[in-house]
Amino acid sequence: MTDAVRPWSCPFCPLLCDAFGVVRAADGSLALQGSDCARARAALAHFGPATGDDRPRVHGRACELHVAVDAAAALLRTSRQPLFGGLGTDVAGARALYRLACDTGAICDAAQGAALTEGLRALQDRGGFTTTLAEVRTRVDLLVCFGGLPTPRHPEFFRHAGLAPDDPRVVVVAPSDDLFAASAQLAALVEGQVVDGASAELQALAQRLRAARYAVLVYEPARLPVHGALVIETLQRVVATLNRSTRAAALPLGGGDGAATVNQVFSWLSGLPLRTRNGPHGLEHEPVCFDAGRLVADDAVDLLLWIASFGPAPAPPACRLPRIVLGHPGMAAVEADVFIPVATPGIGADGHLFRTDGVVMLPLHAVRPEPLPTVADVLQRISAALQTERAA
């Protein structure tokens, strides 16, 4: 016997598609219905009849939840500078994470922190014009995919946009060697400058952009080269120039695995985005110094708390640090001092996530309710254990 669940908000991509459903088999396995999205199908495959041992573990030995919580609290209690990474959780989990980070002085950086930070730094330095998926669908007459088509990472993007990839309104700019030069040349051409060496395709695109009534430049920060913030700033320069005489906007695609959601929550609770800590001198935002990879490589932190509730990946980086992992049951084999399996929002528990355009928060409903605790529940228990110890 099977049971169809519709509608369903898919938590496995920052588009948060809610136009199709899930078929739940009698054995508990899940299958996508109404879409051939490869990303959603691959993610659902991790929720078969057997997803791994669902008991917490301390130093590899199965235990009860309260034992694992106490062990995690003990590690955090002795840490002088913890790092919270991964951050694969929903709004409730992010709120609990922020409180625990404030209590412990932790630095927080998402698994997609590098790409997220590139976009944030461009926004902080120059500002920008962005749009929503709904605006793209209803108003766009020229869609420029800068860096390539977004479908490999966001298979349902063009369904949201109401266009086909081969629609004449879609233009792909995918230079093989230098995105920096291509963006700079396009910006200059849109401003009406003469650019020696600019390709005929870029010159034609500049003319189409100036003639469009509502142009949108789509890009994926995760696909940009190192120092991609410079490319983003230049694309925003294109948009700003166009907005003097017509309408244009940018649409960055990214922030999956909870990154955009946690960043939103931290921003509204503290006024600052990720790569921030509440330390001895108050709130400190260091987008370069607080890079998780840099901190681990430089031995600048002494404990890693890793959260990955949407699937077995991303896994925590290999390191010598004590590790607390709150993750999908399939991560039980990951080496960790404390491992606590947690429910996945939108699969085993209800929740909320922010969509990639940053203005829509969608509810997630469990399609296969599980007895596993949520990330928020586990973090609240750890916080309570820390407070109890301090009170004693």
C-alpha positions as CSV (number, residue, x, y, z in Angstrom):
1,M,0.0,0.0,0.0
2,T,1.2,3.5,-0.8
3,D,0.2,6.9,0.5
4,A,0.6,10.1,-1.5
5,V,1.4,13.3,0.3
6,R,0.5,16.5,-1.6
7,P,1.4,19.3,-1.5
8,W,4.9,18.9,-0.1
9,S,7.6,21.5,0.3
10,C,10.9,20.0,-0.6
11,P,13.7,20.9,1.9
12,F,16.6,19.6,-0.2
13,C,17.2,22.7,-2.4
14,P,16.9,26.4,-1.7
15,L,14.1,26.7,-4.2
16,L,11.8,24.9,-1.7
17,C,9.6,23.6,-4.5
18,D,6.0,23.0,-3.3
19,A,4.3,22.0,-6.6
20,F,4.7,18.3,-6.3
21,G,4.4,15.5,-3.8
22,V,5.8,12.4,-2.2
23,V,4.6,8.8,-2.3
24,R,5.1,7.0,1.0
25,A,5.3,3.2,0.7
26,A,4.2,0.7,3.3
27,D,7.8,0.1,4.3
28,G,8.4,3.8,5.0
29,S,10.4,4.5,1.9
30,L,9.7,7.7,-0.1
31,A,9.4,8.5,-3.8
32,L,9.0,11.8,-5.6
33,Q,5.7,12.4,-7.4
34,G,5.1,15.0,-10.1
35,S,8.7,15.9,-10.8
36,D,11.9,14.3,-12.1
37,C,14.1,16.5,-10.0
38,A,17.4,14.5,-9.6
39,R,18.4,16.4,-6.5
40,A,15.1,15.6,-4.7
41,R,15.1,11.9,-5.8
42,A,18.7,11.4,-4.6
43,A,17.9,13.0,-1.2
44,L,14.7,11.0,-0.7
45,A,16.7,7.8,-1.3
46,H,18.4,8.4,2.1
47,F,15.0,7.9,3.8
48,G,14.4,4.2,3.0
49,P,13.2,1.5,5.4
50,A,16.6,1.5,7.1
51,T,18.4,4.8,7.4
52,G,20.9,3.6,10.0
53,D,21.0,3.2,13.8
54,D,18.8,5.8,15.4
55,R,20.3,5.7,18.9
56,P,22.7,8.4,20.1
57,R,26.4,7.4,20.5
58,V,29.1,8.6,22.9
59,H,32.6,7.5,21.7
60,G,30.9,5.0,19.4
61,R,28.8,3.3,22.0
62,A,25.0,3.5,21.8
63,C,23.3,5.3,24.7
64,E,20.2,7.1,25.7
65,L,19.5,10.7,24.6
66,H,20.1,12.2,28.0
67,V,23.5,10.6,28.3
68,A,24.5,12.0,24.9
69,V,23.2,15.4,25.8
70,D,25.2,15.4,29.1
71,A,28.3,14.3,27.2
72,A,27.9,17.1,24.7
73,A,27.3,19.7,27.4
74,A,30.5,18.5,29.2
75,L,32.6,19.0,26.1
76,L,31.1,22.5,25.5
77,R,31.7,23.4,29.1
78,T,35.4,22.8,28.9
79,S,35.8,24.4,25.4
80,R,37.5,27.8,25.3
81,Q,36.6,28.5,21.7
82,P,34.0,26.2,20.0
83,L,33.1,26.3,16.4
84,F,29.5,25.5,15.2
85,G,29.6,24.3,11.6
86,G,27.4,22.7,9.0
87,L,24.3,24.5,10.3
88,G,21.9,22.2,8.4
89,T,18.8,23.1,10.3
90,D,15.5,25.1,10.1
91,V,14.3,28.2,11.8
92,A,13.6,26.7,15.2
93,G,17.0,25.0,15.1
94,A,18.7,28.2,14.2
95,R,17.0,30.1,17.0
96,A,18.2,27.4,19.5
97,L,21.6,27.4,17.9
98,Y,22.0,31.2,18.3
99,R,21.2,31.0,22.0
100,L,23.7,28.2,22.6
101,A,26.3,30.2,20.6
102,C,25.8,33.2,22.8
103,D,26.1,31.0,25.9
104,T,29.4,29.5,24.8
105,G,31.0,32.2,22.7
106,A,31.0,30.0,19.6
107,I,31.9,31.0,16.1
108,C,29.2,29.9,13.6
109,D,29.9,29.2,9.9
110,A,27.7,27.2,7.5
111,A,29.0,24.4,5.3
112,Q,28.3,26.7,2.4
113,G,29.9,29.6,4.3
114,A,32.4,30.6,1.6
115,A,29.7,31.1,-1.1
116,L,27.3,32.7,1.3
117,T,30.0,35.2,2.5
118,E,30.9,36.2,-1.1
119,G,27.3,37.5,-1.6
120,L,27.1,39.1,1.8
121,R,30.4,41.0,1.3
122,A,29.2,42.4,-2.0
123,L,26.0,43.5,-0.3
124,Q,27.9,45.0,2.6
125,D,30.3,46.9,0.3
126,R,28.1,48.1,-2.5
127,G,24.5,47.2,-1.8
128,G,22.4,45.7,-4.5
129,F,19.0,45.2,-6.3
130,T,17.5,41.7,-5.9
131,T,14.2,40.2,-6.9
132,T,12.0,37.2,-6.1
133,L,11.1,34.0,-8.0
134,A,7.5,35.3,-8.3
135,E,8.7,38.6,-9.9
136,V,10.8,36.6,-12.4
137,R,7.8,34.4,-13.3
138,T,5.4,37.3,-13.8
139,R,7.5,40.1,-15.1
140,V,10.9,39.1,-16.7
141,D,11.4,39.6,-20.4
142,L,15.1,38.9,-20.4
143,L,16.7,36.4,-18.1
144,V,20.6,36.2,-18.1
145,C,22.1,33.2,-16.5
146,F,25.6,34.3,-15.7
147,G,28.1,31.5,-15.3
148,G,25.9,28.8,-16.9
149,L,22.5,27.3,-16.6
150,P,21.4,26.9,-12.9
151,T,19.7,23.5,-13.6
152,P,22.6,21.2,-12.4
153,R,22.2,22.4,-8.8
154,H,18.6,23.8,-9.1
155,P,16.8,21.4,-11.4
156,E,13.4,23.0,-11.0
157,F,14.5,26.6,-11.5
158,F,12.9,27.1,-14.9
159,R,9.6,25.7,-13.7
160,H,9.6,28.5,-11.0
161,A,10.6,31.0,-13.7
162,G,7.8,29.9,-16.0
163,L,10.3,29.6,-18.9
164,A,12.1,26.8,-20.7
165,P,15.9,26.8,-20.9
166,D,15.7,27.3,-24.6
167,D,13.2,30.2,-24.4
168,P,14.5,33.2,-26.5
169,R,14.2,35.3,-23.4
170,V,16.9,33.2,-21.7
171,V,20.5,34.1,-22.4
172,V,23.4,32.1,-21.0
173,V,26.8,33.8,-20.3
174,A,29.3,31.1,-19.6
175,P,32.8,32.1,-20.6
176,S,35.2,29.3,-20.3
177,D,38.1,31.2,-18.8
178,D,37.4,34.5,-17.1
179,L,34.1,35.5,-15.4
180,F,35.8,38.6,-14.0
181,A,36.6,39.9,-17.5
182,A,33.2,39.0,-18.9
183,S,31.3,40.8,-16.1
184,A,33.5,43.9,-16.3
185,Q,33.1,44.1,-20.1
186,L,29.4,43.6,-19.8
187,A,29.1,46.4,-17.2
188,A,31.1,48.8,-19.4
189,L,29.1,48.0,-22.5
190,V,25.8,48.6,-20.7
191,E,27.2,52.0,-19.6
192,G,27.7,52.8,-23.3
193,Q,31.5,52.5,-23.3
194,V,33.6,51.2,-26.2
195,V,35.2,48.0,-25.0
196,D,38.1,46.6,-27.2
197,G,38.0,42.8,-27.4
198,A,34.5,42.4,-26.2
199,S,32.8,39.5,-28.0
200,A,29.9,40.1,-30.4
201,E,27.7,38.1,-28.0
202,L,28.4,40.4,-25.1
203,Q,27.8,43.5,-27.2
204,A,24.4,42.1,-28.4
205,L,23.5,41.2,-24.8
206,A,24.3,44.7,-23.6
207,Q,21.9,46.1,-26.3
208,R,19.2,43.7,-25.2
209,L,19.6,44.6,-21.6
210,R,19.2,48.3,-22.3
211,A,16.1,47.6,-24.3
212,A,14.5,45.1,-21.8
213,R,11.6,46.2,-19.6
214,Y,12.5,43.9,-16.8
215,A,15.8,42.1,-17.0
216,V,17.1,39.7,-14.3
217,L,20.7,38.5,-13.9
218,V,20.8,35.0,-12.3
219,Y,24.0,33.7,-10.7
220,E,25.1,31.1,-8.2
221,P,27.7,32.2,-5.7
222,A,28.9,28.7,-5.2
223,R,29.9,28.4,-8.9
224,L,31.9,31.6,-8.9
225,P,35.7,31.6,-8.6
226,V,37.7,32.7,-5.6
227,H,36.9,36.3,-4.8
228,G,33.6,35.9,-6.5
229,A,32.3,38.9,-4.5
230,L,34.0,41.0,-7.2
231,V,32.0,39.4,-9.9
232,I,28.8,39.9,-7.9
233,E,29.6,43.6,-7.4
234,T,30.1,44.0,-11.1
235,L,26.8,42.4,-11.9
236,Q,25.1,44.7,-9.5
237,R,26.8,47.6,-11.3
238,V,25.1,46.3,-14.5
239,V,21.8,46.2,-12.6
240,A,22.3,49.7,-11.1
241,T,23.1,51.2,-14.5
242,L,20.0,49.7,-16.1
243,N,17.7,50.9,-13.3
244,R,18.4,54.5,-14.3
245,S,16.3,54.0,-17.4
246,T,14.4,50.7,-17.1
247,R,13.9,47.9,-14.5
248,A,16.5,45.2,-13.6
249,A,17.4,43.1,-10.7
250,A,19.7,40.2,-9.7
251,L,18.7,36.8,-8.4
252,P,21.4,34.9,-6.5
253,L,20.7,31.1,-6.1
254,G,22.1,29.5,-3.0
255,G,21.9,29.0,0.7
256,G,20.7,25.4,0.7
257,D,21.2,22.9,3.6
258,G,19.9,25.6,6.0
259,A,22.6,28.2,5.3
260,A,20.2,30.9,4.1
261,T,17.8,30.2,6.9
262,V,20.4,30.2,9.7
263,N,21.9,33.4,8.3
264,Q,18.4,35.1,8.3
265,V,17.8,34.0,11.9
266,F,21.2,35.2,13.1
267,S,20.7,38.5,11.3
268,W,17.4,39.3,12.9
269,L,18.4,38.2,16.4
270,S,21.8,39.9,16.4
271,G,21.8,42.4,13.5
272,L,24.8,40.6,12.0
273,P,25.1,37.6,9.6
274,L,27.0,34.4,10.1
275,R,30.8,34.3,10.8
276,T,30.0,36.3,14.0
277,R,30.5,35.4,17.7
278,N,29.3,36.9,20.9
279,G,32.7,37.1,22.6
280,P,34.3,38.9,25.5
281,H,34.1,42.2,23.5
282,G,30.5,41.8,22.4
283,L,29.4,40.9,18.9
284,E,32.3,40.4,16.6
285,H,31.7,39.9,12.8
286,E,34.8,38.7,11.0
287,P,33.9,37.3,7.5
288,V,37.5,36.4,6.7
289,C,39.0,35.3,10.0
290,F,35.9,33.3,11.1
291,D,36.0,31.0,8.0
292,A,35.5,27.5,9.4
293,G,38.1,25.9,7.2
294,R,40.7,28.5,8.2
295,L,39.9,28.2,11.9
296,V,40.3,24.4,11.8
297,A,43.5,24.5,9.7
298,D,45.0,27.1,12.1
299,D,44.0,25.2,15.3
300,A,42.2,28.4,16.3
301,V,39.2,26.5,17.8
302,D,39.2,23.5,20.2
303,L,35.8,21.9,19.6
304,L,33.5,21.4,16.6
305,L,29.7,21.1,16.8
306,W,28.4,20.0,13.4
307,I,24.8,20.0,12.3
308,A,23.5,18.3,9.2
309,S,19.8,17.3,9.5
310,F,18.9,17.1,5.8
311,G,21.0,14.1,4.9
312,P,24.3,12.3,5.4
313,A,26.1,15.1,3.7
314,P,27.8,17.4,4.2
315,A,29.9,15.5,6.7
316,P,32.2,17.3,9.2
317,P,35.7,18.0,8.0
318,A,38.5,15.6,9.1
319,C,40.2,17.1,12.1
320,R,41.7,16.3,15.5
321,L,39.1,18.3,17.4
322,P,36.6,16.8,19.8
323,R,33.4,16.6,17.7
324,I,29.7,16.7,18.5
325,V,27.5,15.8,15.5
326,L,23.8,16.3,15.3
327,G,22.8,14.7,12.0
328,H,20.8,12.3,9.8
329,P,20.9,8.8,11.2
330,G,23.0,7.7,8.2
331,M,25.9,9.7,9.7
332,A,26.2,7.2,12.6
333,A,29.5,6.0,11.2
334,V,31.0,9.4,11.2
335,E,33.8,9.7,13.8
336,A,32.5,11.8,16.6
337,D,32.8,12.0,20.4
338,V,29.1,12.5,20.6
339,F,26.6,11.6,17.8
340,I,22.9,12.4,18.1
341,P,20.6,11.5,15.2
342,V,18.0,14.1,14.5
343,A,14.8,14.4,12.5
344,T,14.8,16.0,9.1
345,P,12.5,19.0,8.7
346,G,10.0,18.2,6.0
347,I,10.5,14.5,6.4
348,G,10.4,13.4,10.0
349,A,9.3,16.7,11.6
350,D,7.6,19.9,10.9
351,G,9.6,23.1,10.4
352,H,10.2,26.3,8.4
353,L,12.9,27.3,5.9
354,F,13.7,30.5,4.0
355,R,13.7,30.3,0.2
356,T,16.7,31.4,-1.8
357,D,15.2,34.8,-2.6
358,G,15.2,35.6,1.1
359,V,11.7,37.0,1.3
360,V,9.6,33.9,1.6
361,M,9.6,31.5,4.6
362,L,7.8,28.2,3.8
363,P,6.3,25.7,6.3
364,L,7.6,22.1,6.1
365,H,5.3,19.3,7.1
366,A,6.4,15.8,8.2
367,V,5.6,13.2,5.6
368,R,6.9,10.3,7.8
369,P,6.8,11.4,11.5
370,E,9.7,9.9,13.4
371,P,10.5,9.6,17.1
372,L,13.9,11.3,16.6
373,P,14.3,14.7,18.3
374,T,14.7,17.8,16.3
375,V,17.8,19.9,16.2
376,A,16.0,22.6,18.2
377,D,15.1,20.0,20.9
378,V,18.6,18.7,21.3
379,L,20.2,22.1,21.4
380,Q,17.7,23.3,24.0
381,R,18.5,20.2,26.1
382,I,22.2,20.9,25.8
383,S,21.6,24.6,26.8
384,A,19.5,23.5,29.8
385,A,22.3,21.1,30.9
386,L,24.9,23.9,30.7
387,Q,22.6,26.2,32.7
388,T,22.0,23.6,35.4
389,E,25.7,23.0,35.9
390,R,26.3,26.7,36.2
391,A,23.5,27.1,38.7
392,A,24.9,24.3,40.8
